[in-house]
Amino acid sequence: MSILELFSLAGRTVVVTGAGSGLGRAMAVACGEAGASVVCADAQPATAEETAALIQGAGGQAAAVRVDVVDEPSVAAMIDGAVDRFGAVDVIFCNAGISGFYKRIDQVDLAEWRRVIDVDLTGVMLSAKHAARVMIPRGSGKIILTASIYGLIGSDNVPIADYAAAKGGVVNLTRELAMELAELGLTVNAIAPGFFNTNLGRDKAADQDRKQRLRDASVKLIPTHRRGEAAEIGGTAVYLASAASDMVNGHILVIDSGVLAR
Ligand SMILES: NC(=O)c1ccc[n+]([C@@H]2O[C@H](COP(=O)([O-])OP(=O)(O)OC[C@H]3O[C@@H](n4cnc5c(N)ncnc54)[C@H](O)[C@@H]3O)[C@@H](O)[C@H]2O)c1
């Protein structure tokens, strides 16, 4: 096999949660372009349809499905539907997520805390669980979790205890699942993005001035002084989904233009 063929996803089925927007859409589109059949799953079905249409418009294979990653029957149905439609699940990106509520610890609201832990950690676990359920009998599969640099460091930018706790959980969930599943033929890795322009947190930024201040502050932390565009996650996604990364397991792949290099 040539080195470029190693990166091909032809014949593979890839499920992406949070595929209706931002990084998830970019992961789905990149995998479609690399030859995969892509199941675009999102809580907002119209946006998942748009992503599937982008892939189909470029000549690829895709299906859209509504999923709420905190609702286990809905996650199970997403995986079973992918198997029915395309025959198997070879790769899953457990990527759907929400921002934190930006409150200092003394002001944290318990219901808001639970919501962030639910979506950003439990939702990731449920997606990995049901993908593993169909991958284990086949003895192969790649599970890729979306963490964050804020699963690895604290923020001196904005208070994010809820989000940081959830993403820290995703980081060590990656390592734990990699250990549990290695002998069964599966790999489990995480992508830890730095700062990308997406819709993340848009729902919480009623105040556009505040949003701009947060963006300006994040740019100061990036050695290149430039936030990423979502499409720039595509190469990393295809690498981790493809045979090119078969020896990579339990790894947290940071993609942050050097924020963590300091
Ligand atoms: N944008 C960044 O700078 C950045 C940095 C680090 C990590 N991340 C992570 O990347 C992932 C994707 O975020 P994004 O930046 O693309 O944000 P985004 O808001 O653009 O996309 C998130 C998608 O997830 C979906 N979603 C939310 N809750 C869901 C649920 N319960 N069930 C199913 N789908 C749900 C949303 O509808 C949306 O389409 C998240 O896990 C986020 O924490 C983003």
Ligand as a Chemical Component Dictionary entry (heavy atoms), coordinates in Angstrom:
data_LIG
# 
_chem_comp.id                   LIG 
_chem_comp.type                 NON-POLYMER 
_chem_comp.pdbx_formal_charge   0 
_chem_comp.three_letter_code    LIG 
# 
loop_
_chem_comp_atom.comp_id 
_chem_comp_atom.atom_id 
_chem_comp_atom.alt_atom_id 
_chem_comp_atom.type_symbol 
_chem_comp_atom.charge 
_chem_comp_atom.model_Cartn_x 
_chem_comp_atom.model_Cartn_y 
_chem_comp_atom.model_Cartn_z 
_chem_comp_atom.pdbx_ordinal 
LIG N1  N1  N 0  -14.142 25.732 18.852 1  
LIG C1  C1  C 0  -13.109 25.574 19.655 2  
LIG O1  O1  O 0  -12.237 26.456 19.762 3  
LIG C2  C2  C 0  -12.955 24.307 20.461 4  
LIG C3  C3  C 0  -11.814 24.168 21.257 5  
LIG C4  C4  C 0  -11.647 23.011 21.997 6  
LIG C5  C5  C 0  -12.607 22.010 21.942 7  
LIG N2  N2  N 1  -13.715 22.186 21.172 8  
LIG C6  C6  C 0  -14.700 21.097 21.162 9  
LIG O2  O2  O 0  -15.035 20.762 19.848 10 
LIG C7  C7  C 0  -16.324 20.136 19.830 11 
LIG C8  C8  C 0  -17.139 20.759 18.728 12 
LIG O3  O3  O 0  -17.385 22.126 19.074 13 
LIG P1  P1  P 0  -17.459 23.294 17.985 14 
LIG O4  O4  O 0  -16.450 24.292 18.364 15 
LIG O5  O5  O -1 -17.477 22.740 16.639 16 
LIG O6  O6  O 0  -18.889 23.935 18.392 17 
LIG P2  P2  P 0  -20.224 24.135 17.560 18 
LIG O7  O7  O 0  -21.171 24.745 18.538 19 
LIG O8  O8  O 0  -19.949 24.855 16.307 20 
LIG O9  O9  O 0  -20.698 22.637 17.210 21 
LIG C9  C9  C 0  -21.163 21.773 18.217 22 
LIG C10 C10 C 0  -22.261 20.895 17.644 23 
LIG O10 O10 O 0  -22.652 19.958 18.646 24 
LIG C11 C11 C 0  -24.062 19.852 18.619 25 
LIG N3  N3  N 0  -24.573 19.410 19.925 26 
LIG C12 C12 C 0  -24.572 20.103 21.091 27 
LIG N4  N4  N 0  -25.163 19.386 22.047 28 
LIG C13 C13 C 0  -25.536 18.212 21.478 29 
LIG C14 C14 C 0  -26.206 17.063 21.974 30 
LIG N5  N5  N 0  -26.657 16.980 23.239 31 
LIG N6  N6  N 0  -26.398 16.021 21.114 32 
LIG C15 C15 C 0  -25.982 16.104 19.830 33 
LIG N7  N7  N 0  -25.382 17.174 19.309 34 
LIG C16 C16 C 0  -25.153 18.224 20.130 35 
LIG C17 C17 C 0  -24.553 21.251 18.278 36 
LIG O11 O11 O 0  -25.882 21.233 17.772 37 
LIG C18 C18 C 0  -23.511 21.680 17.262 38 
LIG O12 O12 O 0  -23.903 21.360 15.944 39 
LIG C19 C19 C 0  -16.890 20.322 21.227 40 
LIG O13 O13 O 0  -16.718 19.132 21.970 41 
LIG C20 C20 C 0  -16.034 21.424 21.809 42 
LIG O14 O14 O 0  -15.964 21.385 23.205 43 
LIG C21 C21 C 0  -13.920 23.307 20.431 44 
# 
loop_
_chem_comp_bond.comp_id 
_chem_comp_bond.atom_id_1 
_chem_comp_bond.atom_id_2 
_chem_comp_bond.value_order 
_chem_comp_bond.pdbx_ordinal 
LIG N1  C1  SING 1  
LIG C1  O1  DOUB 2  
LIG C1  C2  SING 3  
LIG C2  C3  SING 4  
LIG C2  C21 DOUB 5  
LIG C3  C4  DOUB 6  
LIG C4  C5  SING 7  
LIG C5  N2  DOUB 8  
LIG N2  C6  SING 9  
LIG N2  C21 SING 10 
LIG C6  O2  SING 11 
LIG C6  C20 SING 12 
LIG O2  C7  SING 13 
LIG C7  C8  SING 14 
LIG C7  C19 SING 15 
LIG C8  O3  SING 16 
LIG O3  P1  SING 17 
LIG P1  O4  DOUB 18 
LIG P1  O5  SING 19 
LIG P1  O6  SING 20 
LIG O6  P2  SING 21 
LIG P2  O7  DOUB 22 
LIG P2  O8  SING 23 
LIG P2  O9  SING 24 
LIG O9  C9  SING 25 
LIG C9  C10 SING 26 
LIG C10 O10 SING 27 
LIG C10 C18 SING 28 
LIG O10 C11 SING 29 
LIG C11 N3  SING 30 
LIG C11 C17 SING 31 
LIG N3  C12 SING 32 
LIG N3  C16 SING 33 
LIG C12 N4  DOUB 34 
LIG N4  C13 SING 35 
LIG C13 C14 SING 36 
LIG C13 C16 DOUB 37 
LIG C14 N5  SING 38 
LIG C14 N6  DOUB 39 
LIG N6  C15 SING 40 
LIG C15 N7  DOUB 41 
LIG N7  C16 SING 42 
LIG C17 O11 SING 43 
LIG C17 C18 SING 44 
LIG C18 O12 SING 45 
LIG C19 O13 SING 46 
LIG C19 C20 SING 47 
LIG C20 O14 SING 48 
# 
